[in-house]
Amino acid sequence: MIYLKLGAAPAGPEARRAARLQRDDQPNFESQAMTRKIELTSVAMSAIAALLMASAMPSYAVDEDAATALAKKSNCTKCHAVDKKKDGPPYKEVAAKYKGKSDAEKKLYTHLTTNPKVEVDGKKEEHESLKSKNDADIKNVIEFILSR
């Protein structure tokens, strides 16, 4: 939109230039509206991105105290630590092994509940399962391990 002061039409190049400068000083409402639309679109896109990232994360926070307590009760700490190699791999190594794999939780769930054979010091032995039948407790331990 162009805003001109009412009055005589500008005469000559200097008068036209002065009128153009005056016109350029007027607010451009169409441009301001477009800027607001872009700002709102940016905010909306940021909100959608945040929601998508949140939905990709576990729907609950890991209860580290409960996971650690169940791991101790189940004798996991006898062979595993968070970042130190014992008879079994550290949790950080397990987390790195399964990082980005869609079946990580399923494989760990099976490993922690079915007493599979594992090799320790060259001998095959049965891996102890978690001492809980509560699905939420088991999944909490899995999330704890994968979050390391």
N, C-alpha and C positions, 0 to 999 in steps of 0.2 A: 504494500500500500504506500502511496506517496502522499505526504502531507505538505501542502503549500499554503502560505498565508494568502488570504484573499486580498486582492488589490490589483493594481495594474500589472499586465504581463511584463516580464523582464525584457528590457530592450538592450541590445548589444551584447557582445561576448562577455564582458565583465559582469554585467547584470545577470546573465544566464549562469555564469560560474558561481556567483554569490548565491543564487537561488539553489543550485545543485548542492553546494556546501551546506546550506541551511537544511535542505531535504535530507542529506546524509546524516545530519545530527539528530533527526527525528527517530523515535524508537521504531524498530522494525518488529512488529508483533508476530508476524509469520515466522521469522527467524527464531524468536524467543520461544514460540510454541514448539517448533521443531526441536530445539535444544532440550526443552522439557521432555518431549516424547523420547528422545534418545537417552536422556538421563534415566527416565522411568524404565525404559527397556533394559538398560544396563543393570539397574537395581534388580529387576525381575530375573534377568539371566543369572545374576550372582546368587540370588535366592534359590533358583532352580538347581544351580550347580552345587550349592551347599547341601540341599536336600538329597541330591543324587549321591554325593559323597557320604553322607550320613547313612543312607540306606545300604551302601556297600559295606559298611562296618557292622560288626556284631550289634544286635539290638540291645545288648546289655553290657555293662562294664564288668570286667573281670574282678572277681572278689579274690584278691591275692592272698589274703589271710586264710580264707577257706581252702583255696587251692593248695597252698603250702601245707596246711594242716592235714589235708587228705593225702598229699604226697608223702608226708612223714609217716602217717598212720599206715600207709600201704607199703612202706619201706622203699619208696622210689629214691629217697636221698641216700640210700646205701650205695647205689650204683650211678646216680645222676646228680649233677649240680647245675646251677644256672649257666655258669661260664667256665667251669673247670672240668677237664676230662677225668673221669673215674673209670670204673669198669664199663659203664655205658656212656653214650655221647652226652655232652652238655645240652641243656635246653636250647641255648643259642644256636648250636649246630643243627639241632632238629628243626628249629624254626627256619633257618636258612635253607635247609634241604626241601622243606615243603612250601617255601614262600612262592606265592603266585599260582600254586596248584589248586585246582578246584576240588580235588578229592582229598585234600590234606586232613580235614576233620574226620572224614569217613575212615581213612587209613589209620589215623591215630586212635580213633574210637575202637576199631577192631583190635589194634595192637594192645590197647590198655584194658580190654575186657575179655579176651579169648585165650590168654596164656600161651602165646606162640613160642616156638623154640627160638632162642637167641644164642649167639656165640660169645662166650666170655672166656678170655685167656685160652682160646683154642678149643674149649669144651662147649658142647651144646647143652643148654639148660632151658628150663621152662621159665619164661618171663612172668613175673607175678602180675596179677590183674589188680586194678584199683579196688580197695575195700569199700565199695559202695555200689549199690544197685540203682541209686538215684541218678537218672539221666541228666538232670541239671547239674549235679555235682561233677559228673564225669565230663560234661561239656565245658564246665568252668575250668577244670584242670587242663583240658585240651587248649582252650583259649589262652590260659596262662602260659603254657609252653609255646604256643605259636606267637605270642606277643613279645617274646624275649628278643 
